[in-house]
Amino acid sequence: MSRKLLLLSLTLMFLALTCCQGQHDQQQSPTTEAVSSAQDIMSRIEEVEGGLCSPVMIEGAEQIFHSLVEQMEFYDVPGVSIAVINNGMIEWAKGYGIRDVSTELPVDVDTLFQAASISKSVSALGALHWVQKGALDLDSNINDFLEFWKVPDNEFTRSQPVTLRYLLCHGAGLNGHSLGTYSQSEEIPTFLELLEGIPPAKADPVRVASEPHTEFRYSGGGYLIVLQAMIDVIGQSFPAIMNEAVLSPLEMERSGYFQPLEYDSVENVAAGHDEMGSVFEGYWQTVPNLAGGGLWSTPSDLCLFAIEVQRALRGESSIISRQLAEEMLTVHVGSYGLGVALQGEGENLAFSHGGDIRGYHNFMFAYAKRGQGVAVMTNAQNGSYLYQEILRSVAMVYDWPHLKPSVLSPIQIPTEKLDSLTGRYVFNNVLPAEVTIENDHLRMEGDDGRIFWWYPESDNHFIDINSGWELEFIFGEDNEVTGAIVAMGNTELKGERIDDGDVVPMLLMPNEAARDTTELRGR
């Protein structure tokens, strides 16, 4: 092949990988710089695909990395799609695996996945657009915009009304964490039936359960109220409202609030799979709360959303103003802005949201000012394990300040001290586990087959390198160990030390994966 043809081939590969919708630069002759850039991108893709790892690395130890294909098989995830933002545009997007194990059709960049709660972020941008237009207001009583249903007043609303601002940041004090999903054969409730908890609605009525503006209380029900306010004010269906406000202007051409989605109504859709990688009956669930979880999308489209938020913060968006973008990316309660979780500050301020529903687990993450981000969507119950490893790999390749694995420098604890911590424990009264010594750290094996390796960060603080969970021991008055606490993010398991002969009825440790967990945690 001639050098000219080689350059042209590599340049075309570069253009295909970037997948930057809506950017139609004039065609130019291939240059050495373009080929170099294409080669750099291809190199980064290969690094991401080969750099999956656990959340904790041991300083000085040989680090173990796995390939994406290997981990897809390991976690029984048939399909995954990834898009990466760099320099303020989608640098590359790629699909892996298959949409449905029964058809074996491939996942590509246009394959649709259920976005689940990432829908809230996109819905929030739509609501802020109508604030920009003057149809809604962030700080007025939301009942001022509701026509056919009102938030019932009670003792919690006397001093603080429910407002759009606090609905979007989960600070309105509402119940209704999730309003439920429905199989293909079930009757789907109307929005008003969901709000009032009237069958076929599965959840309780959406009500204010604590004083607004005082605490973070995640509520899908709050986003249903936002939806109803938008419908009442604009006078159109919610999908039409969102198409006009967000999806069409951003050219999110594959995205839509398609609920219910019929199997043959849209092409190139990923089916949901269970813990063992088998297709769920009915392929996917229907989410009647459209604003809270009804979006179908692709990682590329989600990245277009994230890029627009970045552009809005620079004052370059036609969707919302810079002022509203700043409101969106300001913590209002807990660690939440308007529709997004926030972390970091200054140049490293980042916004994100996860989306988890039966058969689909996804994550979107982007920096507000760095012009970088990523979206990952999967079609299986174990997808959260996989996307976390993908996020870590992307973060390492692009050298982001967030998401990279932490590095643990274990301390040396005398063997006799470690030995005093060994024994049999039962967590939450139903989860037995045996703690033993292995080299310079502790090994915990649950009766359900789970294995954890706890490395000491201090005399009484241990980290499991595979999950990132934390372990501390509880001591009695005589300085003897009486129990232990395992911290799993926002959840804790409290354990009591028991005698070896004690019999405890075993319940499998809480986990979406009903599989050989010895292998899952013991790698």
N, C-alpha and C positions, 0 to 999 in steps of 0.2 A: 504494500500500500504506500502511495506517495505521501510525503510529509504534509502536503496541502490537504489531502483527503483525511489524513489522521487528525489534523487540527480541526477540520470541519466536523468530523465524527465526535470528537471530544466536546466540542462546543455545543453540538446538538444534545449530547447527553447532559451537559450542564443545564441547558434550558429546560429539558424535560424534568430534571430533578427539582428545580426551584419551584415549579408549580405556583407561580405568583399570579393569581388571577387579577385581571384588571390593569396589568402593567404591560403596555404594548409599546416598547421602545422601537425606534426605527432599526431595521435590519442592518447590521454592520458586518464587515468581513471579520473572520476569526482572527484573534490576535494571540500573541504569546501570553499576555496577561490573562485573557479569558480562559485559555487552556489551563494556565496555572491555577486560576480560581476554581475551574471545574475539577481539577485534580485535587485541590485542597478540600473541596466539598466531598468528593468521593472518599478521600482519606478519612475525613471526619465521620462520614456515615459508617465506614468499616470499623472505626474505633468504637463508635456507639454500639454497633452490632456485636462487638466482641468484648465489651467492657462491663457486663452486668456483674454485680457483686452484692454482698451482704451490707447492712447499714453500718457495721462497726468493723474497723480494721485494727489489728494489733500492731503497734509500733515495733518496727524491727523484724517482724515476721514476714514470711513470704505471702504475698497477697494472691488470693485465688479469684480468677475471673472466669465467667462463663459466656458463651455466645447466646444471642437472642433466640436462635432456633433451638438450642439445647434447653433453654429455660422455658420456652413455650411447651416443649414436650414434657419437661419435668413437672410443670404446673398444670398440665392438661388444658392449655389455652389454645384453641384451634386457630384463632385469628387475632391480629393486632394491627393497628394503624397508627403511624407517628407523623407529626409535622413539627418542624423546628423553625423558630424565628431567630434570625441573626441580622444585625445591621438594619433593623426596622422592617424587614420583609421575610416572607417565608423562604428560607434558604433551601430546604428540601422537605419532601414528604414521600412516604413510602408505606405500602401495605405488605403484610406478611401473613402467610398461612392461608386458611380457608374460611369462607363465610359460614359454612354449614357442613358438618361432617357427613351428612346424608347426601349432599350434592357434590362436595369437594370443589365448588367454584371458588376461585381465588379472591382474597381481599386485595383491593387496590385503593388508591387515594380517594376514590369517589364512593367507596362502600359506606353505607349508612349504619350508624350505631345509635342506640338509645343514649342520649346524653344525661338522662336522669337529672340530678340536682344541679348540674352545670347549667341547666335551663334557667335557674334563678338568676345567674349573672347576666345572661342575655336579656331576660325579662326585665331586670333592673335597668339596663341601658335603655330599653324601650320606654319604661316609665319615666326615666329622666328626660328622654326626648320630649315627652308630652309636658313635663315641667317646663322645659325650654320653650315650648310653644304656648305656655300659659294655660293649658287645659287642666293641669294638676298643680298642686303646691306641696312642697316637702313638709311644711310645718303647720298646716291647717288640719283641723279635725277631719279624718278620712270620711266620716259620715257626711260631710258637706258635699262629697262627690259620689256617694252611693245613693241610688234611687230605689231599687227594688228590694234591698236588704240593708240593714244597718247593724253595726257592731253594738250589741246590747250594752247599755251602761250598767255598771255595778260599783261595788265599793272601791275597786281598783282604778276606775276611770274618773273618780270624782276630782282628783287633783291634777291628773295628767291625761289628756285625751290620746287616743291612738292616732298617730300621724303616719304619712307615707314614709318619712325618713326612718322611723323606727320599725316600720313593717319591713323595709328593705334590709335593715341591719340586724334583724331578729331581736330587737329591743322593745317590742310592743307588749311583752308580757303574755303572749298568746300561747294556748295549748296547740295540739295538732302538729306534732313533730312530722308525722307523715299521715296523709289522708288515704293511703292504701292504693293497691294496684289490683287489676281485674283480669281474669283469664278471658279467652275468646268467647267462652260460653256464658259468661256472667253478664247480667244487666248492668249498664253503666249509669251511675247517678248523674244528675244535672249539677251545675255549680251550686244552685240554691239548696239542693238536697245534701250536698257535701257540707255546705256552711251550717246547715241545721242538723246534720247527723241523721237525716231521714233515710230509711232503707230505699234503695240498695246501698246507700253509703255505709261504710264499715267502721268509720271512726266517730268519735263523739262530736257534738256540735263545736264549732270554732268559737271560743270564748276567751276573754281576757282573764287570765288566771293568776297574774301578779301585777304589781304596779308598773305601768309603762315607763320606759326611759331609765330603769334602775338596774336591770340585769340582762345578760345575754340568755336568750331562751329560743333555741332553734325551732322555727315553726314553718312548716310547709303551708299550714292554714293561713298564715299571714300573707303569703304570696297569692293565695286564692282570693283574698280580700283585695289585693292590688289588682289582680285580673278583673274582678267584678267592677272595681272603680273605673278602670280603663274602658271596659265595655259600656258602662253607664254614661261616661262622659263623651266618648268618641262616637258611640252608636254603631259600632261595627263588631264583627266577631273577633275574638282574640287573635286567631291566626292572621286575619286580614290586617289588624292593627300592627302586629309585629312585623309583618311583611313590609308595610309602608314605612314603619319607623326605623327598622334595623336591617332585616334580612335582605331586602332588595337594594337599598343604598350601598350596603357593604358587599354586594354580589356574593352573598352566602347562598349560592344557587342550589346546593344540595340539601339545605337545611329547611326544616318546617315543623310546625306543631301538629304533626300528623297523628291524631288520636281519635278513634282507634285506627291503627294501620293494618289494612288487609294484606294478606300474604302476597297476593298477586297484583296489588295496586301500584307498587313502586319497584323499580328494578334495582338490583345491586344492594341488597340489605343483608346485614349480618344477623344470623339467628343466635339467640341466647343458649348457652350450654351450661350444664351442671358441673359439680365438682370433679367428676370423672371424665369430663369432656364430651358428654352425650347431649344431644339436642333436647331442650325442654319441650314438652308437649305444648303445642300452640305457638312455639317459636319465641314469643315474647309476650309481655304483659301490657295491658292498656293502662295509661296514667291519666285519669280524668282531670287532675289538677294540672292544667297545661302550663301555667306560669311556674309552678314549683318543680315540674319534672317531665313535661310532655314533649320536649324538643328531641327530634331526630337530627343528627348532624354528622360531620366528619371532622377529624383533627385539623384539616386545612381551613375549614370554615370557622372553627373555634379560634384558630390563630388569626383569622381576619378580624374577628371580634376583638381579640386582645390587642392587635395592632391599632385598631380604631381607638381604643381606650388610651393607648400610648400617644396617638396623634392628638386626641382631644386634650390631653394634658399639656401639649405644646400649642394649643389653640388652633389646631389645623383640621378639626372635625366639623362636618355639617350636621352631625347627629346631636351632639351636646356641646355646650360651651366649655372653655377652660375652667371657669368657676365651678360648673357642675362636675367636671372631671375631678377637680380637687376635692369636692364633697364626696364623690364616689370613693376616692382613694384616701380618705381620712377615717381613722378609727372613731366610731361613734359609741360602740359598746363592745366589751370583750376585746377581741382582735379583729372585729368586722367593720368593714366600710359598708357602702351601699351595694349589696349584691355580691361582694367578694370578701374573702379572708385576706388579711394583710399581715405582712411581716417585713422586718428590716426598716430602714429609714434612709433619707437622703437619696443618693444615687443608687442605693441598693434596695429601695422600697419595691416590694413585690406583691402582686395580687394573684389569687388562685381560687379554685373551687374544685371539689371532687364530685363525682357522679356515680352512685352505686344503686343498682336495681337488680332484681333477679336476672342473672345471665349476662350482665354488662357492668364493667367496672372501669372508670375513666378518671383522668385528671388533667386539668389545665393549669399552667403556671406561667407567669410572665413578669418581667421587670417593668416598672412604670416608666423609667427614664433610660434604661440601657439598650432598648431596642432588641431585646432577647426574650425568648419564651419557648414553650413546648406544649403540645397537647398529645395525649396518648389515650386511645380507646381500645377496649378489649371486649371479646364476646364470650366470657366464661366467668363462673363464680370465683375461680382462683385468680382472676385478672388483677386484683389489687396487689397481690404478691409480685406479679410480673411487672406492672407499671411502675412500682416503686423501684425496682432494679433498673428499669429503663431510665427513669428520671435521674437516678444516681449516675448512670453512665453518661447521659447527656451533660449533666452538670460538670462531671470531671473533664470531658472532652472540650467543653466550651469554657472551662475554668470559671464557673459561677460561684459566688459566695454562699449560695444556699444549695440544699439538696444533696451535696456531696456526702459520702460516708464520713462518719466521725472517726478519729484516730484515738485509740485507747492506749494509754501507757500503764499497764498493770503494775501494781506494787507487789512486792514479795511479802507474803504472810507466812509466818512459821507454820509448819505442818501440824503442830499440836493445836494451834489456833483454828486452822481449817477443820481439823478433826472434831473440835468441839461444836462445829456447826452442822456436822453430818447427822443423818438420822431420817426418820420417816415423818412426813408432814401431811396434813390434809387441808386443802384450801377451800374456803367457802363451804366447809362441812361435807363436800361431795367430791373433791378432786385430790385423790391421794398421789403422793410423789415421794421418791426416795432420793436423798441428797448424799453423794459420796465425793471422795477426793479423786481428781484425775490430774496428775502432775502438779502444777502450781495453781490450779483453779478448781472450782466445784462443778460437778456434773449432777444435773437433776433429771430423773426419768420419771415421767408420770405413768400411772397404771394404764393410761390410754395409749402408751407408746411414744409420747412426745419426749424428746431429749433436748435439754438446754445446757449450754456451757457458760458458766458464770465466772467472769474474770474480775478480780478485785480492783476497784478504783480507789478504795480506801479500806480501812479495817472492817467496815460494815456496809459497804456499798459495792454491789457487783453488777456487771453489765453482761447480758447475753449477746454474743457477737452476731447471731443470726437474726434476731428480732429487734435488738436495741432495747428490749425491756430491762427493767431495773429490779434489783432484789436487795432488800434489807432485812436483817434479823431483829427479833424482839427479845429483850432480855428481862428476866425477873429480878426480884430483890437480891437473890443470891448470885447474880451475874450468870445464871444458867440460861441457855436459849429456851424460850417458851414458844416461839412462833416466828413467822416471817411474812413479809409483804412483797408481792410482785406488782410493780407498777407497769401497766400497759397503756401508755399515753394517758388518757383521762379516766381510765378504769383501773381499779385495784383488786387483786385477789389477796385475801387475808388468810394466812395459814396458821394452824396450830400444830405444834410438835406432839406426836403421839408415840405410844409404845409399838414395837414391832409386831406384837400379836394382835393389835386392835384391827377389827374388820370395819371397813367403811364402804357403804354402797357407792359405787363409782358412777359418775356422770362425765361424759367426755368433755374435755376442756372446750370452752366456747371458741368456735372457729367455723368458718364457712366451708372448710375443706374436710369432707368425710373420706379420708384416704389414709394411706400409710404415713402417719405423721412422724414416725421415727425417722424415715428418710427425709421428710420435709424439713424438719428442724435439725437433723443430725448430720447435715452435710458440712 
